[in-house]
Amino acid sequence: MKNFFSGKSIGSFFKKFYIFIILATIYLPLIFIVAISFNGQTDRGNINLNFGCPDVVNYLELFKNNEFVNGLLNSLLLSVIVAPVCVFFGVITCFGIWNSTKKQTGFIMTSSKLSLVNPEVITGISLSLLFSSTIIPLGLDFGFVTVLLAHISFCTPYAIITIYPRMAKMNSNLILASYDLGYSKTKTFFKVIVPYLFPAILSAFAIVLAMSLDDFIITNLVNGSFQTIGTAIYTTRKGIKAWVVTFGAIVVLLTFLVMLIVVAIKARKNKK
């Protein structure tokens, strides 16, 4: 035991196992949430923290919970609208940046990055004040529309930052060749530029979708009575509800499944 706690032994141990320690730090909480989701629930609907015989009651009851179902449907509806709109804005903005001068490009990209590092609470308060002075005087109230506009506002810079590196690599001769072959500017945009940007568009779509589904701070400041899955989860802060843990376990399992499929596809391609 003395030898183990010597400097050399500890150093040797970390050299051999540090990667496993890091992975354990990342994945143990995720494994725990999956395991505890099979614990059943208390009379108040909170998760049961006592491990016993595995029980799937939480999964059977999940979609009977109106709070969860309404929050999830609202979030999905929001994301389905926000993601395409942000990606569209991202594509046309990146094309405009690509055709701009270096000074203009630098200014626009810096502006996009600043909005990413700006604290969410500041962004949320600024959007709340903006809507209070513009939408409420028109007779409207905080709700779906304000949340939709807020999500488009803070998600669009993510789309721009994701798509532009691909746009910057585009050879202008491709566009000139398209013009020479008789394509109009509109046809060139949809037949040449969009297909070239497609991998980046997919990445931007996935990032915006995740950001919209995950957001709480900004949404909570502009949502009024409109509840998303994030704000619905926050209302359970006085007790960890079983549906929250179950939903989290499903997200973890789906993520692992997608990762396994991606790894399997890559391994198959490498083998070929």
Beta strands, then each sheet from edge to edge (+ up, - down):
end
